[in-house]
Amino acid sequence: MKIAIIGLANSGKTTVFNALTRGSAETAAYSSGQMEPNLATVKVPDERLEVLAGIFKPRKVTYADVQYVDVAGLSGGGRQGAGLPAALLNYLGSADALLHVVRAFEDASVPHPEGSVDVVRDIQAVDLELAFSDLAIIERRLNRLSAEIPKMAGKDRELRIAERDLLQRLQAALELEQPIRSLELSDEEERLIRGYQFLTAKPLLLVPNIGEAQLQAPPTIDYPHARSAVVPLCGKIEAELAQLDDADARSFMDDLGIAQPARELVIRRSYELLGLISFLTAGPDEVRAWPIRRNTPAVEAAGTIHSDIQRGFIRAEIVAYDDLVAAGDMNGAKKQGVVRMEGKTYLVRDGDICHFLFNV
């Protein structure tokens, strides 16, 4: 799963990327014209794995992960009709979600493109940029459909009319500054537009990049769109924490009055916005988190581990994480009757510890 980090120039995008990935990407690279993105894969924090490792003493522990892509800064040119560069549009279109870093910190040594820090204005500028990109795609497609539909008949004509009507609905919403993700679409409508890779249809995590003085009282930002969330983070501090070992990081956080790194919350919220949950497997060889879409049937979850398990699926032996921990171990869970057998259609829940029985 890929999450693209976007934002206006000098918002601290790359600093946030370094904080999330424990990286050291050059923060001035994009200002000198670099277009190739910074890429890194990040483990999703999950305390449950540490607890299970204490119970099962496995040879290794494997976390779920997501990939962050730090792309060139947006210019706000969409407001003047300039549109997004084709290369940048390709990077964003292939992402599963967007993480928008908006500048909330004051720093005279880091000039703001607009001359002053204004969080609401900058959020609107980026939202408009994304909306203009989607509107341009819709307009081009509607023009083609208006020429094609009169020449068509039967089922093909019906499908193209349905597509046209849906695109007109999306167009109207975007013109009212409503992102596509805020609309309720049927499964069939989702399928109709999936290939367009609309930017405003992607889940979006808004990350106000705050200053150190704002740590204890970060600004309150209202962003009431569906499939969106807001998590403030001090990019400068978090990037420093990411380079420290656990003991030094804990001491630094205590000095600043920070309970936990904000990077961990950002990563978890990114994962959740992608619509992902984790089922777990546990044993002496490995304790592991497996990412799946919410409401995934057991037989498909089994295929996440191996296609042979899905093909030969018999049943799933499942215990909830909390029940296993309360029982102390798997034998205790079985004695307490909290281990159950489920079939192919069982919808796997977050934190289910699964053992799949299969025969191929």
Secondary structure as the mmCIF struct_conf table of DSSP 4:
data_model
#
loop_
_struct_conf.conf_type_id
_struct_conf.id
_struct_conf.beg_label_comp_id
_struct_conf.beg_label_asym_id
_struct_conf.beg_label_seq_id
_struct_conf.end_label_comp_id
_struct_conf.end_label_asym_id
_struct_conf.end_label_seq_id
STRN STRN1 LYS A 2 ILE A 6
STRN STRN2 LEU A 8 LEU A 8
TURN_TY1_P TURN_TY1_P1 ALA A 9 ASN A 10
BEND BEND1 SER A 11 SER A 11
HELX_RH_AL_P HELX_RH_AL_P1 LYS A 13 THR A 21
TURN_TY1_P TURN_TY1_P2 ARG A 22 ARG A 22
TURN_TY1_P TURN_TY1_P3 THR A 27 ALA A 29
HELX_RH_3T_P HELX_RH_3T_P1 TYR A 30 SER A 32
TURN_TY1_P TURN_TY1_P4 GLY A 33 GLY A 33
BEND BEND2 GLU A 36 GLU A 36
HELX_LH_PP_P HELX_LH_PP_P1 PRO A 37 PRO A 37
STRN STRN3 ASN A 38 LYS A 43
HELX_LH_PP_P HELX_LH_PP_P2 VAL A 44 PRO A 45
HELX_RH_AL_P HELX_RH_AL_P2 GLU A 47 PHE A 56
BEND BEND3 ARG A 59 ARG A 59
STRN STRN4 LYS A 60 THR A 62
STRN STRN5 ASP A 65 ASP A 70
HELX_LH_PP_P HELX_LH_PP_P3 VAL A 71 GLY A 73
STRN STRN6 LEU A 74 LEU A 74
BEND BEND4 GLY A 76 GLY A 76
HELX_RH_3T_P HELX_RH_3T_P2 GLY A 77 GLN A 80
TURN_TY1_P TURN_TY1_P5 GLY A 81 GLY A 81
HELX_RH_AL_P HELX_RH_AL_P3 ALA A 86 GLY A 93
TURN_TY1_P TURN_TY1_P6 SER A 94 SER A 94
BEND BEND5 ASP A 96 ASP A 96
STRN STRN7 ALA A 97 ARG A 103
TURN_TY1_P TURN_TY1_P7 ALA A 108 SER A 109
BEND BEND6 VAL A 110 VAL A 110
TURN_TY1_P TURN_TY1_P8 PRO A 113 GLU A 114
BEND BEND7 GLY A 115 SER A 116
HELX_RH_AL_P HELX_RH_AL_P4 VAL A 119 GLU A 148
HELX_RH_3T_P HELX_RH_3T_P3 ILE A 149 LYS A 151
HELX_RH_AL_P HELX_RH_AL_P5 GLY A 154 GLU A 175
TURN_TY1_P TURN_TY1_P9 LEU A 176 GLU A 177
HELX_RH_3T_P HELX_RH_3T_P4 ILE A 180 SER A 182
BEND BEND8 LEU A 183 LEU A 183
HELX_RH_AL_P HELX_RH_AL_P6 ASP A 187 ILE A 193
HELX_RH_3T_P HELX_RH_3T_P5 ARG A 194 TYR A 196
HELX_RH_3T_P HELX_RH_3T_P6 LEU A 199 ALA A 201
BEND BEND9 LYS A 202 LYS A 202
STRN STRN8 LEU A 204 ASN A 209
HELX_RH_3T_P HELX_RH_3T_P7 GLU A 212 GLN A 214
BEND BEND10 LEU A 215 ALA A 217
HELX_LH_PP_P HELX_LH_PP_P4 PRO A 218 THR A 220
TURN_TY1_P TURN_TY1_P10 ALA A 226 ARG A 227
STRN STRN9 SER A 228 VAL A 230
STRN STRN10 LEU A 233 LEU A 233
HELX_RH_AL_P HELX_RH_AL_P7 GLY A 235 ALA A 242
TURN_TY1_P TURN_TY1_P11 GLN A 243 GLN A 243
BEND BEND11 LEU A 244 LEU A 244
HELX_RH_AL_P HELX_RH_AL_P8 ASP A 246 LEU A 256
TURN_TY1_P TURN_TY1_P12 GLY A 257 GLY A 257
BEND BEND12 ALA A 259 GLN A 260
HELX_RH_AL_P HELX_RH_AL_P9 ALA A 262 LEU A 273
TURN_TY1_P TURN_TY1_P13 LEU A 274 GLY A 275
STRN STRN11 LEU A 276 ALA A 282
BEND BEND13 GLY A 283 ASP A 285
STRN STRN12 GLU A 286 ARG A 293
TURN_TY1_P TURN_TY1_P14 ARG A 294 ASN A 295
STRN STRN13 PRO A 297 PRO A 297
HELX_RH_AL_P HELX_RH_AL_P10 ALA A 298 ILE A 305
HELX_RH_AL_P HELX_RH_AL_P11 SER A 307 ARG A 311
TURN_TY1_P TURN_TY1_P15 GLY A 312 GLY A 312
STRN STRN14 PHE A 313 ALA A 320
HELX_RH_AL_P HELX_RH_AL_P12 TYR A 321 ALA A 327
BEND BEND14 GLY A 328 ASP A 329
HELX_RH_AL_P HELX_RH_AL_P13 MET A 330 LYS A 335
TURN_TY1_P TURN_TY1_P16 GLN A 336 GLY A 337
STRN STRN15 ARG A 340 GLU A 342
TURN_TY1_P TURN_TY1_P17 LYS A 344 THR A 345
STRN STRN16 LEU A 347 LEU A 347
TURN_TY1_P TURN_TY1_P18 ASP A 350 GLY A 351
STRN STRN17 ASP A 352 PHE A 358
#
